[in-house]
Amino acid sequence: MSMTQRFDLICIGTGTAASTVASRCRAAGWTVAIIDKRPFGGTCALRGCDPKKVLVGVADVVDWARRMKGRGVDETGFRIEWAELMRFKRTFTDPVPQSKEDSFRKEDIATFHGPARFTGPNSVEVGGRLLEARYIVIATGAKPASLGIAGEDLITISDQFLELDTLPPRIIFIGGGYISMEFAHAPQLRARRSPSFIVDCVRSKGLIPISWRWLWRACAKRESIFKSIFVRRPLNVPAMRCG
């Protein structure tokens, strides 16, 4: 192991939270290091908010075209080309890691790649290097909760969904939150018959109470964007299987 490097602050994670803390502390004159075992950029820029907005934005365009049928717009042929949309999405996400790292270096923030392992209250080891700091910020985000059911390893999580080059004819989203609703929006506009099912699992907190009544009515009436979104709630999911 190499000589210990000392900093005022170490941030673990390179998403919005860690980046903000690191940049502000560096601007205040602190020495700062930042670590990530995944490509720099964090969930929002690479696997969450930003790529999701690309999908939802395109879905909104298609939906509005269909809403305007008979009002001066010929919506024939308006549909999402999923593979092309994924390529378009990657024009936003692919440059992020290098751009993020370049930004840190311009601020004179030391960058490290690899898993961080605590070796003491104020020290971590990453890639065989020992780092120490007065303060260590953990901003690594969250991961999907385990459902504790048979076949759970067959489930595709949101990270993987945002990298799919093709879509199956039907998709089931487990969980009744706003992310399920947003993700269900884009696939069902790919074609006239590509339904999305949302299972409001009893293990989840359920759909946001304020919006639930409106969403339920829209889905029940098969209104516009909700024509092929089916909601089942509450429903226990005992197991998953292929086929």
Sequence and secondary structure as in RCSB ss.txt:
>XXXX:A:sequence
MSMTQRFDLICIGTGTAASTVASRCRAAGWTVAIIDKRPFGGTCALRGCDPKKVLVGVADVVDWARRMKGRGVDE
TGFRIEWAELMRFKRTFTDPVPQSKEDSFRKEDIATFHGPARFTGPNSVEVGGRLLEARYIVIATGAKPASLGIA
GEDLITISDQFLELDTLPPRIIFIGGGYISMEFAHAPQLRARRSPSFIVDCVRSKGLIPISWRWLWRACAKRESI
FKSIFVRRPLNVPAMRCG
>XXXX:A:secstr
    EEEEEEEE  SHHHHHHHHHHHHTT  EEEEESS TTHHHHHHSHHHHHHHHHHHHHHHHHHHTBTTTB  
TT    HHHHHHHHHHHHTTHHHHHHHHHHHTT EEEES  EEEETTEEEETTEEEEEEEEEE           B
TGGG   HHHHTT SS  S EEEES SHHHHHHHHTGGGSSSS  EEEEEETTS  S HHHHHHHHHHHHHT GG
GTTEEEEEEE   B    
